[in-house]
Amino acid sequence: MLAGFFEHGANNISLAGDSTSNGTMNGTHSKKPLLSDPQLFEAQFDELLTEMTERDFTDPVLADALRRMREVLVYNAPGGKRNRGLSVIGSLRELLPASKLTQDTVQRALVVGWCIELLQAFFLMSDDIMDSSVTRRGQPCWYKKDGIGMDAINDAFLMEGLIYRLLRRHCRDQSYYVHLLELFTETSFQTELGQTLDLITAPPGQIDFNRFTMERYKAIVKYKTAFYSFYLPVAAAMYMAGITSDEEHNNAKYILLEMGEFFQIQDDYLDCFGDPAVTGKIGTDIQDNKCSWLVVTALEIMTAEQRAELETCYARHDEACIEKVKALYNTLQMPTLYHKYETESYQRLQKLIARHAQNLPHPIFLNFADKIYKRDK
C-alpha cells in the first residue's frame, strides 16, 4: 500500500513544534509523539478548516456564509477513503530522500492532498445531483439533506474555489506552483469532459444500446475517473519533487490510467454486486441508464432474447426490473467474468510498471495497486 496508509517508521513525523521528535522542557527531555500520515492528514484538515472559515475573513457580514461553508466542508470533504489525498505524501516519500522531507515539505504535501480531496468532493456533490443519487459515504447526499436542495450547486462551487485559494496561500512561492495550477485546471477539465460524455451517452429516458460500446466506455472512464483519481496525486508529487519532464510524466500516466480504468470497472461491479453496508452507497447504475462495464460486457455476449429483456428492464426505476437485470447478469456469469478481468488487469499492470517505470520508484505504483485490487468498497 502507499506510504501513508501504514503507520510504520518511514511514515512517522512530528509536526508539533520542532521537526525533531525530542524536545527539552523545563530542563527535562520530553519525546514528542510520532504521527502517521493518516493522523497528520486528519490534523491538517482541522487546521485548514480553521484557516478557511475563521482566519481568512474578518468581515462580520460574511459570518453566515462562513458558517455554511464550514458545514459544507465538514460534511463533504472527510469521510471517504482519502486514498487520493494521502497518495501525494505517500508518493513524495518514495520520490525524495528523507533528508529533503522537511516539516514544510510534508505540510505542503498534506495541503495539496486536501486540495485533491476537495476536488473529489466538488465532483461527487455535483455528480450526485446529476445522477439523483440517494446516499454517499453511508449518509444522505448533501443535496438530499433538509434545507439544502439545489443550493448544493453553489456549495460545490465553494469547494472548487477553495482549492485554488489553498494552493495560492501555501505553494505560491514554490518553483512548482504553476505546474500545480496547470495540473489541477487541466485535470478538472478532463474530468468534466468525461462527465459530459457519460451524460450524453445515456440521457434520462433514452435507451440506445448502440452507444454502449467498450471503446466509448473506456473513453468515459479515462477522462471521468482515471486522470483525477490516479494521475493527479502522483503527478502533483512528481512536480513537488522536481520531476517536470514530459517523458517521465507520460510514463507515469501509462501506468496510472490503466489503474484508473480497472478502478472504475471495479466501481461498476460494486455498484451492482457490492454490499451497501460496506460500500456506503446504494447502487443506481441500472436505473440511471449508466454505460457501465457490466452492461457493455453483457451486451457483447448475450443472446437476442436476453438483449430484448435487457431493453425492457434497463433504466427503469422499478425494483422488479432492477432485479431482473441483476438476475440476467448472474445468468451471464458477470461476477466470474469480473474476477477474471481483475486478475488479467493486475498482470497487465505489472508489465506496464516494468516497461514504463524504469526511472521512477516502482513502489509508487505497486503500493497503489495493492490498495485498490480486491477492495470491497
WOHUHU-V601622 format. One record per backbone hydrogen bond with DSSP energy under -1.0 kcal/mol. NH is the residue of the N-H (numbers start at 1). CO is the residue of the C=O. E is the energy in kcal/mol with one decimal. If there is no record, write none. Layout:
<<NH | CO | E> <NH | CO | E>>
This chain:
<<5 | 2 | -2.6> <11 | 8 | -1.7> <12 | 9 | -1.8> <13 | 35 | -1.6> <17 | 15 | -1.0> <23 | 30 | -2.7> <25 | 28 | -3.3> <28 | 25 | -1.9> <30 | 23 | -2.7> <32 | 21 | -3.0> <35 | 13 | -1.1> <40 | 36 | -2.8> <41 | 37 | -2.9> <42 | 38 | -2.2> <43 | 39 | -2.5> <44 | 40 | -2.4> <45 | 41 | -1.6> <46 | 42 | -1.7> <47 | 43 | -1.9> <48 | 44 | -2.8> <49 | 45 | -2.8> <50 | 46 | -1.7> <51 | 47 | -2.3> <52 | 48 | -3.1> <53 | 49 | -1.9> <54 | 50 | -1.9> <55 | 50 | -1.9> <56 | 51 | -1.5> <62 | 59 | -1.8> <63 | 60 | -1.7> <66 | 62 | -2.7> <67 | 63 | -2.1> <68 | 64 | -2.1> <69 | 65 | -2.5> <70 | 66 | -2.4> <71 | 67 | -2.0> <72 | 68 | -2.5> <73 | 69 | -2.5> <74 | 70 | -2.7> <75 | 71 | -2.0> <76 | 72 | -2.2> <77 | 73 | -2.5> <86 | 82 | -2.6> <87 | 83 | -1.4> <88 | 85 | -1.1> <90 | 86 | -2.3> <91 | 87 | -2.4> <92 | 88 | -2.3> <93 | 89 | -1.9> <95 | 91 | -1.5> <96 | 92 | -2.2> <100 | 97 | -1.9> <101 | 98 | -1.2> <102 | 100 | -1.8> <106 | 102 | -2.5> <107 | 103 | -2.4> <108 | 104 | -2.4> <109 | 105 | -2.0> <110 | 106 | -2.1> <111 | 107 | -2.2> <112 | 108 | -2.7> <113 | 109 | -2.1> <114 | 110 | -2.1> <115 | 111 | -1.9> <116 | 112 | -1.7> <117 | 113 | -1.8> <118 | 114 | -2.4> <119 | 115 | -2.0> <120 | 116 | -2.4> <121 | 117 | -2.4> <122 | 118 | -2.5> <123 | 119 | -2.4> <124 | 120 | -2.7> <125 | 121 | -2.9> <126 | 122 | -1.7> <127 | 123 | -3.0> <128 | 124 | -2.7> <129 | 125 | -1.1> <130 | 126 | -2.2> <131 | 127 | -2.5> <133 | 128 | -2.1> <136 | 139 | -3.2> <138 | 280 | -3.8> <139 | 136 | -1.4> <141 | 134 | -2.3> <144 | 141 | -1.4> <145 | 142 | -1.4> <148 | 145 | -2.1> <149 | 143 | -1.2> <151 | 148 | -1.8> <152 | 149 | -1.6> <153 | 150 | -1.8> <155 | 151 | -1.7> <156 | 152 | -2.2> <157 | 153 | -1.7> <158 | 154 | -2.0> <159 | 155 | -1.6> <160 | 156 | -1.9> <161 | 157 | -2.7> <162 | 158 | -2.0> <165 | 161 | -1.3> <166 | 162 | -2.5> <167 | 163 | -2.4> <168 | 164 | -2.0> <169 | 165 | -2.1> <170 | 166 | -2.6> <171 | 167 | -2.3> <172 | 168 | -1.1> <174 | 171 | -2.2> <177 | 174 | -1.7> <180 | 176 | -2.3> <181 | 177 | -2.4> <182 | 178 | -2.7> <183 | 179 | -2.3> <184 | 180 | -2.8> <185 | 181 | -2.5> <186 | 182 | -2.4> <187 | 183 | -2.3> <188 | 184 | -2.3> <189 | 185 | -2.0> <190 | 186 | -2.5> <191 | 187 | -2.4> <192 | 188 | -2.3> <193 | 189 | -2.2> <194 | 190 | -2.1> <195 | 191 | -2.3> <196 | 192 | -2.1> <197 | 193 | -2.5> <198 | 194 | -2.1> <199 | 195 | -2.6> <200 | 196 | -2.5> <201 | 197 | -1.3> <202 | 198 | -1.1> <206 | 203 | -1.9> <211 | 208 | -1.8> <213 | 211 | -2.2> <217 | 213 | -2.5> <218 | 214 | -2.6> <219 | 215 | -1.6> <220 | 216 | -2.3> <221 | 217 | -2.4> <222 | 218 | -2.5> <223 | 219 | -2.0> <224 | 220 | -3.1> <225 | 221 | -2.2> <226 | 221 | -2.2> <227 | 222 | -1.4> <229 | 225 | -2.3> <230 | 226 | -1.9> <231 | 226 | -1.7> <232 | 227 | -2.6> <234 | 230 | -1.1> <235 | 231 | -3.2> <236 | 232 | -2.4> <237 | 233 | -1.7> <238 | 234 | -2.4> <239 | 235 | -2.5> <240 | 236 | -2.2> <241 | 237 | -1.6> <242 | 239 | -1.5> <243 | 238 | -3.0> <249 | 245 | -2.0> <250 | 246 | -2.7> <251 | 247 | -2.1> <252 | 248 | -2.2> <253 | 249 | -2.2> <254 | 250 | -2.2> <255 | 251 | -1.2> <256 | 252 | -2.7> <257 | 253 | -2.7> <259 | 255 | -1.8> <260 | 256 | -2.3> <261 | 257 | -2.0> <262 | 258 | -2.0> <263 | 259 | -2.6> <264 | 260 | -2.0> <265 | 261 | -2.0> <266 | 262 | -2.9> <267 | 263 | -2.1> <268 | 264 | -2.6> <269 | 265 | -2.2> <270 | 266 | -2.6> <271 | 267 | -2.0> <272 | 268 | -1.1> <273 | 269 | -3.4> <274 | 270 | -1.8> <278 | 275 | -2.1> <279 | 275 | -3.0> <280 | 276 | -2.1> <288 | 284 | -2.1> <289 | 286 | -1.3> <290 | 285 | -2.5> <292 | 290 | -1.8> <296 | 292 | -2.3> <297 | 293 | -2.5> <298 | 294 | -2.4> <299 | 295 | -2.4> <301 | 298 | -1.1> <302 | 298 | -1.8> <307 | 303 | -2.2> <308 | 304 | -2.1> <309 | 305 | -1.8> <310 | 306 | -2.4> <311 | 307 | -2.6> <312 | 308 | -1.4> <313 | 309 | -1.7> <314 | 310 | -3.2> <315 | 286 | -1.6> <318 | 316 | -2.0> <322 | 318 | -2.4> <323 | 319 | -2.4> <324 | 320 | -1.7> <325 | 321 | -2.1> <326 | 322 | -2.2> <327 | 323 | -2.4> <328 | 324 | -2.2> <329 | 325 | -2.4> <330 | 326 | -2.2> <331 | 327 | -2.3> <332 | 328 | -2.1> <333 | 330 | -1.4> <334 | 329 | -2.5> <337 | 333 | -2.2> <338 | 334 | -2.7> <339 | 335 | -2.3> <340 | 336 | -1.9> <341 | 337 | -2.3> <342 | 338 | -2.6> <343 | 339 | -1.8> <344 | 340 | -2.3> <345 | 341 | -2.9> <346 | 342 | -2.1> <347 | 343 | -1.9> <348 | 344 | -2.3> <349 | 345 | -2.2> <350 | 346 | -1.9> <351 | 347 | -1.6> <352 | 348 | -2.2> <353 | 349 | -2.4> <354 | 350 | -2.0> <355 | 351 | -1.9> <356 | 352 | -3.0> <357 | 353 | -2.0> <364 | 361 | -1.2> <365 | 362 | -1.2> <366 | 362 | -2.7> <367 | 363 | -2.3> <369 | 365 | -2.5> <370 | 366 | -2.4> <371 | 367 | -1.2> <372 | 368 | -1.4> <373 | 369 | -2.7> <375 | 372 | -1.6>>
